[in-house]
Amino acid sequence: MPDAFASSRTPSWFARPAARSWTCAPAPADARDFHASLPGYAPTPLTELPSLAAELGAGRVFVKDESSRLGLPAFKALGASWAVRRVLDGRTADGQAADGQAADGQAADGQAADGPGAAAPMTLVTATDGNHGRAVARTSRLLGQRAHVFVPHGVHPEAVAAIATEGAEVTRVAGTYDEAVRRAAEAAAAPDAVLVQDTAWPGYERIPAWIVEGYATLCAEIDVQLALARAGAPGLVAVPVGVGSLAQAVVTHYRSRRDGRAPALLAVEPENAAALAASLAAGRPVTVATGGTTMAGLNCGTVSHLAWPVLRDGLDAAVTVTDAESARAAADLASLGVSSGPCGAASLAGVRAALTGAGADGRRAALGLGPASVLVLLSTEGPAANPHSIASDATTSSRDDRS
């Protein structure tokens, strides 16, 4: 059992308790049925950790372990597989896109418009901090398509190599994630290419929406698993945030339900890449300059255009965490039998920042939590997805905790 942890800093914190009264339409269920039909599909574990419940002053704590999802070490395969399937299904033999737009190589949002009988396969283009790119590359390879992945500065070399092993063309970008997205969008303008990006902007929304739909499978699994554990509905769900697409899926799932008390929804970002926190504080989308972070998959400076209104209205709170706090959380999860990388462990680090340390009583009240509350932490990746040294990072964490 890890030692009791109390945050030694005052976290960046935004709270909007009125979010629990906001509602929206549910996500389509088609993606869940699609995923269930895939070879090797199985729900990922929802692991109960009583020692964390004792530490955090909660009734029960569960961790959704996404360290092995459809053969990859992160949840991203859910969104990428569903979006690519929809893109390919939208192609017709007469060169028209599924929505009837003229075949000029792409539809308005980048959906390819050539027919399934074309001699050459499509090139699926994307930018990534690691996990999404590998998921697109894997799906492309399995479906006989090509992949071209743009990778920004700061992604671990082993993560880049893993993308290349899927048969993808990899282009390194000497810049930020946002710059890599721009380069990918330019490359996707080529004939027989399509952009499969997990962030949206005006004019590019349909494919990111399919990716978000794919992520809903994760939430549906949690519902079933909590019921089997006789845990009831969660009081809090914590989700790591990069561009916000997974958080959008989580908010949509829980704010579309009409059965009982709505849970508090907590977003967690690196303090060096807190675009969502800055946007919530400003009341409008804000692009931030990002710094280096071991939470590479969360190192994004702009919130998805599609996710922003959902997160603005449906999130209860947002908190930022340091690399040291994430590393400590990853090491503690490992000691409890849960394999988590820095991004996945951000959920535990964020809940610790919110529920411990100075001001914790007020933050608990804002989240509506009590001693019997059920907490669900989304651990979105395993160490193989982002192979930083947890041991050395955790040692740094211990030094930082004492400072």
N, C-alpha and C positions, 0 to 999 in steps of 0.2 A: 504494500500500500504506500503511495507517495506521501511525503510529509504534507501537513496542512499548508496551504498557500494563501497568502494575503497580498494583494497588489500593493507595491510600495510607491506607486505614483498615482497621480490623479488622472484618470483616463479621459480622453476626448469623448464626450457623451452628448447625444441628442435624444430626446424622448418626446413622443407624441401619443399619450395614452388613448386619445380619441380614435386612434386607428382601429381599435378593436370593434368599433361600430360601423366601419366601412365595409361594404360588400361589393362583390363583382360576380360575373358569370363564371361557371366552371370551365376548365380546359376540356377539350374533346377527349374521349376515352380511346380513340383509335390507336394511339401510340402504344398503350398498354398491351392491347391485343397483338400488335405487331411484335413488340419485344418478347412476349410470351411464346411466339412462334419461332424465335431465333434459336439455332443450335447453341447449346451451352448456356441458355438463359436460366438463371435462378435468382430469387431475391437475395440481395446482400444482407449480411447479418445485422440485427439490431441487438446490441450487447448491453446488458444491464450491468452497471458498475456501482454497487452499494457504497464503496469507500468514497466515491465522488459525491454521492448523495449526502453522506455524513459531512464531508468537507464543506459543501456548498449550502448546507442547511435546507435541503430539499427532501421530498418524500422518496422519489425514485429518479435515477438518472440513467438514460439510455444513450448509446452512441451508435449512429448509423455508419457502418464500416464499409466504405467504398474503395477499399484497397485492392479489390479484385472484381471488376465488373465487365462481363463479356470478354474475359481474357486480357483486359487492360487494367492498369493500376489506378484508375480514377473513374468518376461517374460520367465523364464527358461522352462516352460511347452511347449513352442513351439519347442525347440530343443529336449527335452527328449521324448515327445510323438512321434515325427517323427522318431527318432532313434530307439526307442523300436519297433515301427511298422515295420520298415525295418528289424530289427533283427528277429522278429517273422515271417515275410514274407519269410525270407531267409531259414527257416527250411523246410526240405523235409521229406517225410514219410520213405525214405529208409536210413535215417541217414546220408545223405550227405548234406553239406552246399550248399548254392545257387551257389557258384562259383565252385562246384565240388570237393572240397577238402575232404580228408578222414575224417570220423567222429571219432575224438579222443577226443571228448568233446568240442573242440573249433576249429575254423578256425584260420588262422595265426594272425588275429588281435583281436581275442577274441570272434568272432561271434559263438554262439552255433550251434552245428551241429546235434542235435537230432531231431527226427521228431515230428510233431504236435500231433501225437497220443500217445506220450510217457505218461506213467502213472503219472509221477511227473512233476510238472511245473518247469520252469527254475528259477534260482536265478539271478536276475539282480544286479550286484555289482557296487558300485560307491563310490567315495570320494567327500566331499562337504564342503563348507563354509556355507551351509544352503539351498539356494534356489534350486540348481540343484538336490541335494539329495532328497528333498521333492517332486520335480517334477517326478523323477524316481520312487520314492516310490508310489506316487499317480497313475501313469500310470501302474505300476506293479499290484497294487491292482485291478484297473479297468479291467485289462486284465487277471486276474486270475493267475498271476505269483508271485514269492517271490521277496523281495528286501533286500539287505544287504548294509547298508550305513556306511561308515567310516567318522568320524567327528573329525577334529583337535582341538587342544586347542584354546580357545578364541571365539568359537561360542556361542552365547547367549543361556542359558538353555531353554528358551521358543522356540527358533528355533529348538533345538534338540528334544524337546518334540513334536513339530508339525510333525517332521519326523516320530517319533514313533507312533503317532496317525494314520498314514497311513498304519500301520501294518508292517512296516519295522523292521528288526533287526538292531539295532544301536550299533556300536562299537566306543567308544571314543578313540582317539589317543593322547597321551601326547606329542605332537610334532606339527610341522607345517603342512600346507596344502600339501606340497610336500611329507612329510612323510606319510600322510593319503592316498595319491594317490598310493604310493609304496605298502602300506599294502593292499589296495583294489585290486591292480593288482595281488598280491600274492594270495589273497582269490579267485579271479576269475579263477585261474588255476584248481579249483575243478571241478569234473564232473557236468554237467548240470548247470554250472554257466557261466556268460558272463559279461565282464566289459563294462559298459556304461558310459564312462568318457568324460567330455567336454574339455579335453586337450589332445594333441597328442604328440607322440614321435616316433622316427624311428621304424617301425614295427607295430605301433598301430596308424592307420590313418583313416581307413574307417569309423568306428563308429563316431569319432569326426567330420568327414566331414559331416555325416548325421545330426549331431546336428547343425552344422553351416548352413546347408541348411534349417533346420527348422526355424532358426532365421530370414531368409529372408522374411518371412511373415510379420514381423513387418515393414520392409522397404517398402514393397509393399503397406501396409495400409497407410503409410505416404504419398506416392505419390498421392493416391486417395484423401486423406483428404486435402492436400495442394491445389490440383486442385479445390476441392469443396469450399475452402476458398478464391479462386482466388488470391493465394499468389505467384504463380509461383514457380520456382525451388529454393531450399534453397541456401544461400550463405555459410552457415556453419552448419555442423552437429557435435554435441558434444556427445561423447560416453564414459561411464565409462569402465575401463579396469581392469580385473583380470588376467586370462590367455590369454585373447585376442580373444576368439572365437566370441563373439558378434561383436567386432570391425572388425574381419575378414569378417563377414557377411555384415556389413555396407560398408566397403571398396569395397568388391566385387560388391555390388549393385550399388554404385555410380560411380565406375570406369569402369563398364561395359556398362554404358549408353552412347548413342551417340547423345542425344537430348539436345543441348545447353551447357552452361558453366558448367564445373564441380565444385561442391562445395568444399570448404575447409573442411577437416575432422580432428577433434581435439580429441585426446585421453586424458583421465583424470585418474590419478592414485593417491592413497594415497602416501604421501611423505615417509611413513614407509614401503612401499611395491611397489617400482617403478621399477619393473623388465624391463618393456618395455622402459622406459626412459633411463635406464642404457644400454640396448641393442642397442637402436638407437644411443646413444652417442658413443658406442664402435664399432658400425658397425657389430656386431655379437651377437648371443644370449648370455646373461649373466644371471646367477642365483644370486639373491641377498638374503641376510639374512633379513627376515621380522621382524618388530616389532609389538606391539599391535596397533590395530586401530578399531574404531567403524565401519569402512567400511569393515565389516568382509567378505563380498562376494568378495571383491577386494584384500584380503590379500594373495596374491600369489607371490611366489618368482621366478617363471620360466614361460616364455612365451610359449604358445603352439607351438610345432614344426611345425604344419600345418599352424598356423596363422602367424608365424614370417616373411616369405618372402613377404606375402601380406601386412602386416603392414609396413615393412621396405620400400617397394616401393610405397605404396599407401596412407600413412598417411601424411598429411601436417605438423602436429605439435603434440607435447605431452607436458602436463603440470602436475605438481603435486599439491595436495591440502592437507591441514591439517584436522584433525578431527573437529577442531573448525570451520573452513570455511565450511565444509560439514554440520555441525549441524546448522549453521546460515542459510545456503541455504535451508535446510529442513524446518526450522521454517518459513522462508519467503514464501516458496511455500505453506505451510499449511495455512498461512494467506491469500493467494490468491486462496484457494480452491483446491489445488493439493496435494494429499496425497503421500508423498515421504519419504522413509527411507534414511539412510546415504549414501548408495551406489548410489541410484537414484539421490539424491540431489548433488552428486559429479559433475554432468554435469554442473549445475548452478554455483557451486563453481569454477569449472575449467574455465568456460567462464568469470566469474568475474576476476579471476586471470590473464587471458590472456588480457582482454579488459580494465582493470582499473589499476590504480597505476603507479608507475615509469616504464618507458619503454613501456607503452601501445601503443603509436603511432607506434613504430616499429613492435610490435606484430600484430597490426591490419593490417599494410602494408603487413607483411609476409602472413597473411591469406587472403588478398585481399578483405577486408571488408570496406564498406562505410556506410553512414547514411541511405541508403535505403535497406541494406542487410536484408535478412530473415534468422533468426537463429532457428534451431531445436535442442532442448535439450532432450536427451533420459533419462527419469526418470525410471530406470529399476526395481524398487521395491517400495512397500508401507511399512509403518512402521511395519506392522505385519510380514514382512519377516525378519526383523532384529530389534527386539524390544528394542532398546536402548531408553533412555529417551531423546527425542528431547528437552524438556524444560530445563532440567539441562545442557545438552550439549550446548544448545544455550546460556545459561547464561555464561558458560565458554568461549564460542566464544566471547561474548560481552566484557568480561574482557581481552581476548587476543587481540581483536581489539584495545583496548585503550593502550596496552603496547608498 
